[in-house]
């Protein structure tokens, strides 16, 4: 599909000039000084966390920790500092020399206490909570993001996070796993409000086009902790409003006709109490794979009010998407050039060749986020949310039984009976979700009590129609509906967490969560099936954090997690042959132990985990006819491994970020029964769909005001299904032409350059800023497959990823 250009802006590639203007690397201690200090609220004296301390000469910056402390490497001699944080006046300091004693900085509040309420509804805290998690601050989100889906961005920065994308270039339908758990087994929230689909638990990032452009920070929790999924949780916040007026335009163009346009306006602080942020974004791409184009736009609006004791934000976002589907994989013979003789050409083949094989959907969101300082010791944070969804997708299917679509057989004029036909089907949904997520936190001396809740109501109307058929029965109205049903779901949860600082070193914590998930099927026009299924859960948690030394903490935690099966795994009204089955909820005991070390120039978090499952709902290594993963239930399994997350800054201009995951996920006992009564035994097999080894290393280099980063990612091989490449039937591997049921390991190298353009050019254009963003993905041009599964005929199919590709963006501030 050819798309009209949406970007008509010149791009200036000045990497050589920028590199020439850089400073010589300076080792620690050579004509350098270390600036340390604390930032506190001038009114209350409390530490100000997440304040930005910047050297104006070099733009080097540090962010204060929970105690308000910071450390910054600086050149010996006079210094000019700027210290900023939303809700405070910017403090500017001129120092004749680096002070020998820690610097004490006081920030004057310009808003109210309420804007500095720490929203911790879904957040784990360093040194306090016994959880395995990774924090991604807003500046790192901005540095990593260029328009790709959130799942793809997170896979480059978070331990144990694995993702792939249908179109191959990171835009469009994407899917992720944490510790071997698919995204339906995890929980994703935005300002505390759930984003997972109520019925299948999946995440549809395509409905959140360019959303990371206005994201704040992100926390990824691994394992069971708080109101989370059993595999982990991803919590995203929206960015705080700018206190000064601003208008920016970002344009970008990349490989595969990828185009991005974003305009953003910030009102700044109005009358000392109001602020508005508005954004419009559009992203289009042809995709790496044939006919995998994506066309989507998105709006974002945030109205903030700051009172004496509260903060209220009204947030609206959404926008339509149109996508040509590309969920089908290709066999190895096609990857090797079996279609045209060119492997480079054939690996881009998309088996869904029907031009109308498209997805059309829109999902507008409404959020009201309220933070209240009830007292100096008690805080209330709550999010009210509402979102609706409406859309459809069309699919071309061959040789389908007419009875499968509630159609009578066809008799041709010559008397020949027809029972099967090629057809186009449309699957459509209209739905809404509404809910409330409150958190109340109170502190009394060494004790902290946190009460968390969630109430969510969902209603979905699903219907499907045959829009065309090669043999369409006479007398049947056009667009014949072959299914039509409604699903309701009510989710309710209440959790209490208690933390006790038993001593100066030891913090004990525990919690108990009760939850109920209730499905209701009604108005099933085709089969008349109606039922209600209710799942009740009670989940305890107990943990401890021990401070071994200043900047060194160790923790242990044990928690129980439970999770209901997706609606269509219980009964699929869209499947003519489907019957209602009785599935048990997943049940896991998660054991975690870890250590966190924080030093002046480096930080390391390492942890080990053991998760024992009963009734795990596991990926079966197949996709259904709509590209949805197929799962099985009843497995006893074990997920275990170690995770490492580290950052180091050995030089003033050089830094490293690294992650490592070594895991081993196996079935203790799992028998899968076939329709003919035979049984597949998977006891002792490795679970399919997730690698045992994932590692990444990012090298950061500051070249004057420019920032260069190179990231290498290694993803180990993984099995495509649960047979572990036919481990129990090794004779099958001896067959001529046998293709191993394994996705090979791959290593990918990406590079980025972000730099402000020369000030003379900025002034000449009448702009306030002009920033260049260059991305080179898969720098070495590796031809690899990111995922794979087993086709209907039992042969492996693979999802290829893009080879070398580029993106160039330009941000103009006016």
N, C-alpha and C positions, 0 to 999 in steps of 0.2 A: 504494500500500500504506500503510495507516495503522499507525503504530507507537505502542506504549504509551510515555508519557513516562518518561524515565529521569532527568530533571532536575526536582526539585521544590524549588528554592532561590530566594529572592528576590534580585533584582539591584538594586543601588543606582547610579543614573547620576548622578554628581556632577561632571560635566565643568565646569559653570559655576562651582561653588564652588572647584574645584581651580584653574581659570584665575585666579580672583580672588586666590588665595593665592600667586601666582607672583611672582618677583623681576623687577625691571626689567632688561632686557638691558644688559650691561656690556661696552663695547668692550675689546679687548685693551689693557692698560696703564692703564686708568682705575680707580684705587683697587683695582687687582688686582696680584697678584704671581705669578710663575711658579716653581713648586716643581719642582726637578729632583733626581734622585738615582739610586742603584743599590740593588738588593736582591741580597744574597749569602747563601749557605749558611754558617751560623756554624761548622759543623764542617769543611767543606772549603774555604771561601772562594770556591767557584765561583759564577758568576752564576745566579740563579734566574729562568728565563724563565716568562712567563705568570702571574706573581704579581699579585694585585689590590691596588692602592693606593687607598684610599677616604677621602674627606673625610666624616667622620661628620655634620657639620652639614648638608651639602647632598646627600650621597650621590653626588656627582660622583666618578668613578673613572677610573683609568688602569691599563693592563696592561703589565707589563715586556716588553721585547723580548728577543731571544736573548742580548744582553749584560747583561741584568738591569736595563737603564736604563728610566726612565720620566720623563714630563713631565706636569705637572698644573697647570691654571689654578686659582688660589685667591684668596680675598679677603685683602686685607692685614690683618694682625692675628693673634691667637692661632688655632692650628689644632689639631684633634684628628684623628689618622690611625689607620686600621686597615689592616694589611698581612697578606694571607692567601694561602696556597697549600696544596693538598692535600699532606699529609705533613709540615707544619710547624705550630708553634704560632702562633696569631694574635699579631702584634706590634701593640701600641697605643702611640702616641707623642703627647705633648702638647708643642706648640711655642709659645713666647711670641710668635714672629713668624716669618715666612718667612725661612729662613736664606739668607745671601748665597752660600754655597758649596753645591755638590751634597750632598745628604743621603745618608749611607751607612747602610743598614739591613741588619741581620743577622737571619736567621730561624733559630730553633732547630728542628732536626728532631725530630719526635715519632714518626715511623715509622722506616724504614730507608732506606738508600741506594736500595734497589730501587724504592721508590715514585716515585722521581724519575728513573728511567730514561726517556730520551726514546725513544719508539717511533717509528722512522722507516722502517718496512718499506716503506711506499708513499708517503712524504712527500717533497716537494721543499722545500728550505730557502732562505730569502731570503739573497741575497748569496753563496751557495755553489753552488747548482745552477742550470744554465742552462735553466730551464723556464718556461713560461708557465702560471701558476696563480693561483688565488684562494683565500685562507684565510677561512673564516667561523668566528669564535670562538664559543664556547658561548653567551655572552650575546647575540650577534646572532642565533644560531639561535633562542633562546628568544623574542627580540623579534619575530621574523618569523613564528613558528609559532603557529597556532591550531587545528590539526587537519587541515589540508590535506595532500595527498600530498607527499612530498619533492620530486618533480619540479616541482610547481607552485611550491613555496617557492623552489627554486633558480633558477627562471626569473626571479624578481624581483631576484636579487642577483648573478648571475654573468654576465660577458660571454659572448656567443655561445651562450647556453643558451636553448633554445626548447622549450616544452612545451604540451600540451593535455590535456584530460580528457573522457572519454566523457559523464559525467553533467552536465557544464557548470559545476558549482560547486566543483570542485577536490578532490572526494572520490570514490574508486573507481578504476576503471582509468584510468591516466595514462601518457603517453608523452613522451619527450624526445629532442632532437637537440643535439649540440655541433658547431659548425662545419659543419653540414649532414650530420653522421653520426648515424644513428639509434642508439638505446640499445643495440642488439645489437652495434654496432661500437665501443662504449665498454666500460669495465670499472667495475663498482661493487663496493666491498668494505666490509665491516664488521669492524673490528679486524683488517684484513688478509685476512679470509676472503671468497672471491668470493660474490656474490649473483646474478649473471647465471645464467639457466637454462642447463644444460649442453648441451641439444640445439638450442635456437633462439637462445640468447644474450639473450633478452628479459629485462626486469625487471618483476616483478609486485609493485608497491608495495602492492597491496591485501592482500597476505599479511603486511604489516608495519604493521598498524593502529596509529596513534598512536606509532610508534616514535621519532619525533623528540622526544617528551616525555622520553626518557631518553638523548638523544644528547649527545655532547660537542661537539667541533669537527668541521668538515668542510673538506676540501681538494678543490677541483676543478682537475684538471690538463687542459690543452688541448693536443692534439697527442700525439706519441709520446715517452714518457719512462718508463723503467723497465718493470716488469711491468704494462703497461697495454693497453687496447684501442687500435686504430689511431686512433680519433678523440679519445680522452681518457680520463680516469679520475675517478671520484668515490670518495673514501675517507672513511668515517664512523667515528668512534670512539664508544664508549659513555662516558657521563659518569663521572668519578671519583667514588668513594663519598664521602658526607658524613662528616666527622669528628665531627659532633655529632648526637645523635638528632633525628629530625624525622618528622612525619606531616602530609601535606597532602592536601587534597581539592580537585579542580578540576572545576567544573561549567560547562557552557556550552550556550547555545541560540541558534539562528540561523535564517535564512530557509530555506524548503523543509523545515521540520521537522527541521533539523539539530540533533542533540543529542550532547553529549560528556560523559563522566564519567571522571575519572582519580583513582585513589587511589594514594598513594606513601608508603612507609615506609622510613626509613633508621635503621639501628641505631646509627649512630655507631661510634666506635672501641671495640672490645671487647678487653680484656686487651692493649692496645697492639699487636695483630697482626691482628685480624679486623674485617670490616665487611660488612654485608648491606644490599642495596637490593632492594626488591620493589615492583612496580607492577602494577595492574590497570586496563585501559582498555576503554571501550566507546564506539563511535561509530556513530550511525545517521543516515541522511538519506533523504528522499524524492527528492533530486536535483532539479536545475533542469528537466531534460527529463522528459517523461512516462515513467512506469515505469522510472526509472533509480535506484531505491532501493538503498541499501547498508546492510547490517547486519553489523557485525563487532566482535569483542572480542579483546583481546590481553593476554597476561601477560608479565612480565619479572622475572627473578630473577638477582641477581648476588651471589655469595659471594666476597669478596676476602680473601686472606691476604698479609701483609707480613712477609717474613723479613729476615735480616741482609743478604742480597745478592740477594734475589729477590722478585718479586711474582707471585702466581698468582690468576687469576680464573676462576671457573666461572660461565658465563652461560647461562641458559635463557630462551628467549622463543618466542612463537608464539601461535596462536589461530585459530579458524575465521572464515571470511567467507561471506556469502551475498549475492548481487548479482543484480539484474535487468539483463540485458545491454542495452547502448545504443550499440553500436559503429557502427550504420548512420547515415549522414548523410541529409539531406533536400535536395530540389532547391530552387532559388531561388524557384520559384513558391510553394512552401510557406512559405518564409521571408517572402514578400510577402503572406501571408494567403490563399493559394489554397484552403485547406480550408474555413475558416469565415468568411472575410472579415476576420478579425482577425489582423494580423501578430504582435501580442504573444502571442496564444494559439497560433497555428499554429507559430511557431518552436520551441516546446517539444515538438513532436510527435516521438515515437520510433516509427519504422516497425516495430520488434520488439514487436508488440502482444500476442503470445501470452503469457498470464500465467505460464506455466511456463518461459519463456525465461530460465533462471537459471543462475548459476555458483555452485558450492559447493566450497570447498577449504579445507584446513588444512595448514600447513607448520611444524611445530615445529623449532626450531633448538637445537643444543647446541654450546657453544664452551668450550674450555679455553685460556686465554691466559696465557702464561708469559713473564716478562721477567727476565733474569738479568744481573747485573753480574759477568761473568767475571773482570774485573780493572778497574783504573782506566781502561784503554785499550780494553777489549773488552766489547761488549755483545751479548747474544743475545736476540732476541724471536721468539716462535713462537706460532702459533695452530693448534690442532687443532680441526677442525669436523666436525659431522655434522648433516644435516637430512634429514627425510623429507617427502614430499608425497603427499597423497591427496585425490582429489575428482573432480568431474564437472561438465559443463554440458549442458543440454538446449537443443535448437534445433528450431523448427518450420520445415519446408521444404515448398514447394509444387511440384507437378508434377515430381516427381523420378522418373527411370527406375528401375524395380524392379531391373534388372540392376546398376545402380550400387551397390546395397546387397546384392548377392549373393542376390537373391530372384527366384523364377520369376515369369513373367507370370501374371496372374489371369484366369480365365474366369468371367464372370458367369453366373447361371442362364439368361439368355436367349441365351447363346452368345457374347456380346460379349467380345472380348479386351481386357484392360487392361494396358498396359505402363508407365504412369506413375501416380503417386499422390502425395497430400499425406501427410506423415508427421512424426513427432517422433523425432529421433535423440538419443542420449546418447553423449557422448565422455568417456571416463574414463581416469585415469592413477593408478598407484601407483609411487612412485619413491623413491630415496634417493641422497644424495651424501655423501661422506666425504673428508677430506683433511688436509693439513699444509702450513702456510706458514711457513717459517723465514727469519730474517734475522740475519746475523752481521756486526757492524761492528767494525772495529779501527782504531785511530789510532796512528801512529808519527811524531811530529814533524809535518812538513808533509804526510805521506801519510795518506790514509784509504781503506781497502778495505772494500767492502760486498759480501757474498755473499747473494743472495736466491734462494729456491727456491719451487716450488709443486708439489704432487702432489695430484691430485683424481681420484676414482673415482666414476662415475655409473652407475646402472642404472634404467631406466624400463620399466614394463609398460603398454602402451597398448591399449585395446580399446574398440570402439564397438558400440552396439546400436540396433536399431529398436524403440522402446518402444510406438509406436502408428502405425498406417497406415490411411488411409481405405479402401484395398483391401489387406487382408493375406492372403497366400496360405494356403489351407487346408493343413493338415499341417505347417506350419512352426511350431516352438515359439515361444512368446512371448519377447520380448526377444532376438530373433535377432541374433547377433553378425556384423557384416559386415566387421570387421577386428580383428586381434589380433596384436600383435607386441611384441618387446622390443628395446630399444636400450641398448647399453653405450657408455660413453665413458671414455677415460683421457687425462688432461691432465697433462703433466709439463713443467716449465720450470726452468732454472737460469741465473742472471745474475750477472755480476761487474761492479762499478763501482769505478773508481779515481779519486780526487780528489787533486790535487797543488797545494799552495799554493806556486806558483813564486816569488812575491815578496809583498811587503806589499799589492800591489794585484791581482795576477793569480792566478786559480785555474783550472787546467786539469782537465778530467775526461773520462773515456771509459768505455765499457762494451760488453759483448758478452753477448747473451742467446741461448740455444738453447732451443727448445721443440718438443714433439711433441704433436699432437692425433690421437687414434685413435678412430674410430667403428666400431661393430660392430652389424649388424642380424641378428637371429636370431628363430626361432619365429614367422615370418610365416605365420600359419595360412591366410590367404586365397590368397596368390599363391606362397608357398613361396620367396620371395626371401631370399637371405642373402649378405652381403658384409662386408668390412672395408676401410675407407679410412683411410689414414694420411697426415698432413701434417707435414712436418719444416721447421722455420724456423731461420734463423741471422740475428740482427739486431744490427748494430753501432751505436754512438752515439759522438759526439765533440762536446765543447763547451768553452766558456770563459766565465768571469765576470771582468770588469775593474772595479775600484773607481775611478771617475773622480774622486770626492771623497768626503768624509765624508757618508754618507747617499745617495750616488748610485752605482748600479751599472749596467753594461751587460753584456749577454750575447748569445752566439750559440750555436746548437746545430744539429747535423744528425743525424738518426736514421732508421733503417729500421724499418718496422713491417710485420708480416704477420699475416694473420688467416684462419682456416679458414671455409668456408661453413657455414651452419646445416644440420643433418641433413636437414630436410625440403625444402631446396632441392636436395639431391643426389638424394633419392628420398623420395616421400611415400606410405607404405603405406596411408594413409587415403583416397587418391584412386584411384578405380576406373580412371581413364584414365592415371594417372601411370606414368612409366617412369624408370628410373635414368638420370641424366645425369652427365657428367664435368665438374665445375667446378674451376676453378683457384683457389687462395687469393688473397686480396687482397694487394697489395704496394705499399707507399708509401714514398717518401723525403720526409721532413719537414724543412724548413729554417725555423728560428726565429731572430729577432733582437729584442731588447727592451731596455728601460731601466726602472729603478726609482729613484724619487726619494722620499726620506723626510725630511721637515722637521718642525719643531716642531708646526705646526698643520695640516699637510696631507701627503698621500701620493699619489703617482701611479705606476701601472704601465702601460706602453704597450708593445705588441709588434706585429710584423708576421710573417706566416707564408706559406709557399708549400709546398703538399703536392701532389706529382705521383704519381698513382695508375696502376697497371696492374691490370687485372682487378677493378676496383672492383665490389662488389655494391651496386647502386643501387636505390632505391625506384622501383617501376614506376608509381606513381600509382594503384594499385588495392588493394582488400582482397579476400581470398578469402572463401569462404562462411561462415567462422567469424570474420570480422573481423580476420584476421591480414594484415599488409601483405605484398604480393607484391613480390619483388625479382628483378632481372636481374643477370647476371654478364658479365664480359668488357670492361667499359668502361675506356677510358683517359680520365682526367679530371684536372682541376686545381682545387684548393681554395686560395684565396688571400684575404688580407684583413689588416685591422688591428684590434686590440682595445685598449680603454682601460678602466682600472679606477681610480677616484680617490675619495679621502675628504678632506674639509676641515672644520675647526672654527674658523671665523673669530671667533666669539664664545663666551663661556663657556656660553651656553645654546643656541647654534645650530650645527648641523652639516649637512653635505651628503655624500651618497654617490652616485656616478654611474658608469654603465657605458655603453660604446658599442662596437658591432661593425659594421664595414663590410666586407662580404665579397662575393666573386664566384666562384661555383662552376660550372664549365662542363665539358662533354664535349669532349675533344680528338678522340676517335673512339669511336663506339658505334653498332653496328648490331644491331637487335633483330628476329629472324626470327619471322614469324607462322606459324600452322599450315598456311596455304595456300601457303606458300613465298614470299610477299611479304616485303619487308624494310622496316623503319622506320629511317630514317637520322637520328641525333641529333647528328651532328658540329656542334660550335659552339653547341649549345643549352645553356641554363641548366638545372641539375639541379632537379627538382621537389621540393616539400615543405619548402623552407627559405627564409626571407627574406634579402635582401641587407643589410638594415638592422635592427638591434635596439638600442634605447637605453632607459636608465632613469635616473631622478633621484629620490632620496629626500631630503626635507628633514626634519631632526630638530630638535625644539624641546623643551627641558627647561623645564617649568613647575613650579618647585619640585621636589617629589619625583616629579611626573608626567612622562611622556614621550609627546610627540605626534609622529607621523611621517606624512608624506604622500608617497606614491610614485606617480610617473607612469611608465608604460611605453609605449613606441612599438614596434610590430612592423610592419615594412614588408610590402608585398604579396609574395606568392610564387605560383609556378606550381603547379598541382595535379598535373601529370605532366611527363614529360620532352619533350613536344612544344613547350614554350615557347609555349603557346596557339596551336598549329598554325602555328608560324613558317614552316615549309616549305610549308604549304598555306593561304595567306592567303585563298583563295577560300571556304574553309569558314566564315570569320568573317563573310562577307557574307550568310549564310543568314538568312532571317527567324526571329526569336526566338532567335538564337544567344546563348548565355550564355558569356562569357569563362571560360577554364579557369584562373582566377586567384582566389586568396583575397585580398580587399581588405585594405589596411593598416588598422590600428586603434590607437587610443590609449586606455589605461585608467588611471584615477586611483583609488588606494586610500588609505584613511586608517586610522590606528590610534591608540588612546589606552590607555596602560598606567599605572596609578597605584595607590599604596597608599591605602586608605580611612582616614578620620580615626582617630587612635589611641584616642580616646574610644569609638568604636564597636567597635574591636578589643578593648579591655578589657571593654566591656560584654558582648561575646559570649564572653569567656573564651578568646579565640584569641591566637596569637602574631603572626599576620599576616593581612591581609585585602587582597587585591589585585584590582583591577578591570581587565578587558581588553575593550576595545570595538574592533570592526573594521567598517569600512564599505568594501565592495568594489565596484568599478565605480561610484564615487561619482556620476559624471555620467549613469549609466543608459544607456550606449552599447549598442546592439543590434548585436553583431558576431559574426562566425564565427571560431573559433580555428583551424580546420583544414578541409581538404577533399580530395576524391579523385574519381576517375572511376568511375562506376557501370558495371554490365555492359552497359548500352545505349549507353555512350559519353558520357553527359551528366554534368555535374559535380554532386557531392553535397557538402553542407557540414555541419560539426559546430558548432552554435551554442553560445556561452558565455552564462553567466548575466548578466542585467542587474543593476541595483542590488540589493545584498543586504547583510545585516548579520549579525554574530555578537557575542554578549556572553558573557564568561566571568568567573567568580569563583573565586579560589584562596584557600582557608582553611588556615592553618597552625595546628596544634594542639599 
